[in-house]
Each structure stands twice: as C-alpha cells, then as structure tokens.
Amino acid sequence: MAAKKIHLGIIGLGRAFTIMQPTFLMDPRVEIVAAADPLPHARAQFERDFAAVVYEDAEQLCRDPDVDVVYIASPHQFHVAHAKSAMVSGKHILMEKPMALTIEDCNQIIALAKQTGAKIVVGHSHSFNTPILMARQLIEEGQWGTVQAIHAFNFTDFMYRPRRPEELDTSQGGGVVFSQGAHQLDIIRLLGGGELHTVRAYTRQWDPARPSEGFYTALLTFKTGTLANITYSGYAHFDSDVLLDNIGEMGQKKDVAAYGQARRFLQNELAGRTEAELKAERNYGGRYYRPPALEAPPYHQHFGHFIISLRHADLRILPNGIEIFADEQRIFHELAAPALPRKEVIDELYGAIYQAQPLIHDAVWARGTLEACLALLESARENREITLQYQYPLPGQGRGLHSDSPVSP
C-alpha cells in the first residue's frame, strides 16, 4: 500500500513559497496540486512548473476537493481570512508566521480549529531547525543542568530588500519585529521551555525612508527565572554571518564579495518602478526569478547566534552542530548535513495529520510568539516592562498537547 501524501494547495506565490519550494518538491510525502495568487505572471509560472490548477481567488482554492492541506503564504494581513476559509472547507493548514496580527484574531483561529478538527502548523520559523531541536534535546537530558540564560543576536540586510508599502507599516505587520522577531522569540521560547513572563524592549527606526522598526533589543524573563536577551538589526551594515564562517541563513556558504548587494540592487533597479513592482519581479515567475536548486544545502539553516547558559555549560548553536563549553571540557556534537531543506516542517505536519503525533508549532504556540512580538513593540512604545498572559510550557513540560489548551489562560 502506497504511503499517504499531503496534497498541498498554496495561497501566495511570493518569497515564502520560493523558499519552501525545494522542500515541497524534494519531499516524497508532498504533492503540490493547486495554487492561488493575484499576479498573472506567478500563476503562469506555476502552470508551467506543475501542470496544476491555479486560481485568482484563495477561497476557490480552499474549496478544491483535491486539496487536503493549505499552505498560507499570503501577506500577514490576509492570514486570518485565509485560515478561516481553509478550515471551513475542511482543510488542514501550514501557515507562515506570524499567524495573525492580534491576539483576538489568534483566538478566533484557535477556536475554529477546535471546532473543525483542523491541524495547524505555523512556520517556517527557525525553531524547526535541527540544531535548535538538538539543543532542546540536550537541555531535556539534563546532563548540564537547567537553563539559566539565553543570548541571541542577528544582523542582516532585511530592511533593504524590496518591500510592499505594508511591509514598512508596523500597524500592518511591517518592520523587523513581526517577520524577524518571530524567529528569535520562537527559538528562545522553545529553548527556554515556552513560558515567557516579562518583556522589556527598545526599538529604533534609523532610516526615515524605511518608516518601521529596523532594530530592536530586549530583555525577557521566563516564569522559571531564566533570562533571555535578544538583539536584531536589519540595516545592512554588519553581517553577523561572518561569525558563523560566512554560512548564510539558508545553510549556504556566502560570497563575501557580494557584501552590500541588497542596498545596491534597491538603488540601481528602482528607476521608474515601485518597490512592490520590483519585489514582484524578484519573486516567483518574475523577471529576476530563477528556479531553486533541488538539492540540500551543505549546512543546516540558522537565524544568527544563540548561546544557552546552563548551570554547568554554555551551548553554542552552529549550522553544523552544537558546541558545548562545560566546566572542564569542550565538546562538539556534529550534525550530518540535511537530507533536504526544512524537512523538519514536513515531519511535524505529516506526523500530526497521518501519525497522531503531538504538535509543537500549533496555533496556541504561535499565539504565544505573537504575544511576545506585540509586547516587544508595546514595551518600546510605552517605555515599561510588559507582563505576558498567553504563554504555555512545551508538551511534556507541565500541560498536555497544545490542541487541548484553553483559548485563554
């Protein structure tokens, strides 16, 4: 008997899809059967690549009987409506973070998932990455004691990639907090056990032409007493990948001679076009689009630097393993190169749908990450510490599966 497959319908053929495309194509558990996108050139590219059904409207895709899982990769502001359409039509969901932009919208999604029985996996977040999961395993084994503090920082060119107007409008989910902070916060929550308690943060907007947060730094506490400090800059100056042997976020070696290419591309290619038009040309089916290589990267994906301070060791997370600095020894746990990119996302999705395995990155978990993002912004805006309400431990850390969690604490 042939193994079951995920029959995947895609809403949104933008950058998120182009990054996930190799995973979908290389994983034998996935079959792409349909897509929806408002851009004609994206739909035409999809028809050429997959000989599959395309729709202009997301609701039409959700009603397609050949689709059993909907991948929601539309802009942030459409996630709630698209999730509701998918669940009402009896589909399971793989959704890009953030799940929504308000706690109220998260609660609606959680309630409808309970009502319909839909499985929801929210990602890709870099907390799926194998080195992060390995670090969590080492923490749970307890050899080095309990987590005392988590330290994270990342410096990238995020703010100088072509943006649609809403991507530079914080009220619509723009800036680095919702898109990039969600990665860091998801990771520290996983490493720290899930239950953040307080957030004290500062944000900055250093370029008037990019009117949203491009930098943040924050101190967070967990209910266990664990501390975390996180910093992110998207202003395309220092590249923190130089401290990871120039291994980029996607697990590939970087060309150091290409430094500054984000700013140069934006300056040189705009001429007479909007950034939204330029972004569309870089995305799937656009003039600058190039099909991805269908091969695994040499290293695991990462999201900058993470050091976990345990009672008897510091763990340094790297794209190829975990470095342990213990009381009297230094150990390196090497990881084999990935078999295919982002396989961990399909592992969790497939396991939940077909193997009755518990979810980590479900809707309740995603609400906790969004709450932390919102608290980071609120703390910076109001110059005070924010106490969190929608935080829960990981499965096996004091409560049952996330799907059994209440809609509110």
N, C-alpha and C positions, 0 to 999 in steps of 0.2 A: 504493500500500500504506500503510495507516494505521500511524503510529508506535506502537511498543510502549509500554505503560503499566505503571506499578508498581501492582499490585493489593494494596492495603495492608490488613492486619489489625492492629487496635490492641489492645494489652493495657494497660489502665489508662486510664480516662476522667477523670483528675484535672486538676490545674492545668497540667501539662506539655502534655497534649493540648489544652487550651483555647488555649494559646499557639501551638501548632503548627497548630491547626485552620485558620486562614486560609491558611496555606501549602499545606496539603493540598487545600483547596477551590479555590484560585486557580491552582494549577499544573496545566496540562493533562496533564502526564506522570503524574499521580497519580489513582488511583480508589480511594476507600475502600469496601471490600467487607464488612468484618466488624469486630466489637469484642467484647472480654471485660472484664467488670467485676463485682465482687461486689455493687455497690449497685443496687437495683432502679430508683431514680429516674434514675440515669445511663443504664442500659440502655434505659429507656422513652424518654428524650430522644433517644438515638441512633437508635432505631427511627423516631421521628417525623422526625428530621432527614434520615436517609439511606435509609430503607426497606431496610435491610441486615440481615444476620444478626447476632444478639447471643448471647453465651454468658456463663454464670456462671463458667466454668472456662477458664483460659488454655490448658490442654492441648487442649481441644476446638477452640479457635481455631487452634492450630498444626497440627492435622490437617485443617483445612478445605482442600480441593483448589483452591478459588478464590483462596486467599491465596498470594502468592509472596514478599511481604516482610512481616515482622512488626515493628511499631513497639512497642518495650518501654518503656512509660511508667509502669510499676508502681513502688511504693516500692522504695528501694535494696536492701533485704534480699531481694527476690524476683528481682533481675535475673539471677542465675546460673541458677536453676532454669528461668526462662522462656527464657533464651537457649539452654540445652541442649534444651528441648522444641522450640524453633523449628528448631534445626539438625538434630536427629534427624529431624524431619519434612520436611527438605529446603528450608527457607526461608532467605532472606537476612534480615539484621537491620539495623534502625535502632534504636539504643538510647540512652536518656537517660544522661547521666553522673551519678554515676560508674559505670563498667562493673560494678564489684564492690566489695567492701569489704576484700578481702585479695589479696595477690599470688598466693597459691595458687589462689584462685578465678579470677583473671585467666588464670593458666597453663592451667587446665582449659578455659576458653573458647577460648583461642588454639589449643590442641591439637585441640579438636573442630572448630574452623573449618578447620584444615588438613586434617583427616580428611574432612570433608564437602564442602569447597569453598565453604562459605558466605562471602559478603561481609558484613562487619560495619562499619558506620559508627557511631561513638559521638558523640553530640551530641543536642540542640544545646549546643555550647559557643560562647561568643562569639568564639573564634578562627576561626570560619567567617565572621565579619562582613567585608564588602567592604573597609572602611577598614583592617582588620588585614591582609587579604591584599594590599592595595595597598602598605602599609608594608613587608611582606615582599618584595614585588617591587622596591621602591626599594632595599632592602638588598642584594638579589641583583645588581642592576645595578651596584653598587659605586661610583657617582659620588662618594659622600660618605664613602667609606672603610668600615672594618669596625665592627661593633657593639662599643662599649666598656662600656655600661651600659644597663639598662632600669629605669624608675621607674614604679610603678603604685600607685594608691590609689583606694578607693571607700568611701563612707559611705552606708548605706541604712537602711531600716526592716525588714530581713529578720527579725529576732528577734521582731517584734511582729505578724507575720501569724499567723493561727490555725494551730496545729500539732497533729498527732497526737503521742502520747507518744513514739514512737521518733524523731521529728524533733528532740527535745530530749535525746536519749540518744546520746552520742558513739559508744558501742560498737555502735550500730545505724545509724551513718551520719548522726547528727544534728549540729546546730550548723552554723556557717558554713564550716568547712573543706571538708567533702565537697561541699556544694552550691554554695558561692560561691568558695572557694579553687580548686576545679577549673577555673572560668572563668579566673581570673587566671593560674594556673600553666600552663594550656593555651596561653594567649596568649603568655606570656613564653617558653615553650619554642618556639613557632612563630617568634617574632621572633628568638630567640637561636640558632636552628639545631637545637634538640632535645636536646642533650646536657648536661643539668644535671649538676653534680658534687657540690656540698655544699649543705646547708640548715642555717641557724641561726635558730631561730624562738622567739617568745614568744606565748602565747595568754592570754586573760583571760575569765573569767566574772564579769560585773559585776552580774548580777541573779539572786538566789537562786531566784526564781520561774521562771527560764528556765535550767535546770541543764545547759548545754552551752556550748561556746565561742561567744562573740558577737563577739570581737575577736581579730585576730592581726596580727603584724608579723614580717617575716622578711628576712634577707639570704641570697641564694643566689649560688653561683658556677657558671659553666659550665666545661666542660673546655677551652674556648678561652681562658679567662681573663676572659670577660665577666662583669660583676657585674649583679645584679638586686636591687632592694628592693621589697617588696610590703606593703601595709597594707590591711586591710579592717575596717570596723566595721558591725555590723548593729543598733545600738542606737537607731536612730530619733531621733537628735538632729541633728547637722549633716547636711545633704543635699548631697553633692558635686556633684549635677547643677546647682547654682546656678553652678558654674564652667564649665558647658557650655551657658550661655544657657538654662537650665531645660529642656533636652531630656532626656526620660526614657530609661530603658534600652531601651524598645521603639521608640524613634525618634519619639515624640510629644512635642509641647510640654506641659509640666506646668502645672497650675493652682497657682500659688504660694499661693493662699488655702487650699488643701487640706492645707497642712503639718500634720503630727500626726494625720492621719486613721487611720493604722494603729493607734496606741495608743487613739484614741477608739473606733474600731469594736470593738476587742477588749474594752474596758471596758464599752461600752454594750450590746453584743449577747450577751454570755455568759449572763447571767441564766438560771440553771437548766439550762444546756446545757454539755457539754464542748467543749473547743476542737476536738476531732476532729469532733464533730457540726456545729459552726459552719463548719469548713473544708469539710465535705461540702456544706453549704448554699451555699457560695460557688462551689463547683466545678460542673462540667458537670451540668446537669439539676437543680441545687439551687435553693432559693428565691431566692437572690440572683444566680443565673446570668443573664447577658444574652448573646445571640448576638454574636459578634465582628463588627466591621465588615469587610466583604470589600473592603478597599482597602489599598493600600500606604501605609505611614507616610511623612510628608514627609522624614524623615531616616533614616539607617541606624541600626541598633541598636548599642548600645555597652555597655561594662562599666567605666565610670568613666574615670579619667585614665591615659594611657600616654604617656610621653616616652622616646624612644630616643636615646641619645647615641652618635653615630657619630664617627669621627675628625675629620670636617670639618663636622659639622652635628648639630643636635638635631631630631628629628622629633616633632611633636606630633600625635597621632591624634585626630580630631574626628568627630562624626557625619555631617559632610558633606564630609570630605576630609582631607588631610594638610598640616599647616603645617611648612615647612622653615626653620629658622634656621641658615643657613650662615655661612661665615667672613665674607663681605662682602655677603650678600644675604639677603632674606627672601622666600620663595616660597610660594604656596598652590596645591596641586593639588586642585581641586574635583572632587567626585564627583557625578554625577547622582543624583537621588532613586531609591530602589529601585523596581524594577518590581513586586515583590511581596515580602512579608516572608520572610526566611530561605530565599530561593531557593537560596542557596549550598549549603545542606544537601542539597537535591534534586539539584543539579548533581553533587555528589560521589557520592551514592548511585546515581543513574541512570547516570552515567558509568562507575562500577565494574561495574555489573551488565550493561549493554547496550552499552557502548562500549569495554570493556577498558582503561579509564583507571586510572592508579595512584591508590591511596587515600593520603590523609594521616591522616585521623582513624580509623584502623582499631584493631583490638584491641590490637596491640602498642603503638601510640601511646598509647592510653587507659591501658594498664598503667603507662607511664612517668609519666603525670599522677597516677594513683592513688598510685604510689610516692612522688611528691613530697608529696602530701597526707598520707600516713602519716608521712613523715619530718618534716613540719612539726609534727605532733602529738607525735611521739617526741622531737624536739629540745626542745620546750617542756616536756614531762613530765620528761625526764632532764637538762635543763639542759646540753646539749652539742651540738656540731656533728655532723650525720649525713652520711655519705658514701653516695651513691646507686649502685645497681648495674644497674638496668633502663632505662638511657637510651640512645637511639639518635639519630643525626642524621636530618634530614629526607631524603626521597627526593632523590637527586642530590647529597647532601652527604657522601658517603663510604660509603654502603651502598646496596643495591638497594631494591626495594619492601619495605614493611613485611611483606607477606604471605610474604616469603622469609626473614624474621628467625627466629633460633632462639627456642625457648621460654624459654631462659635465656641470659645472656651467657656 
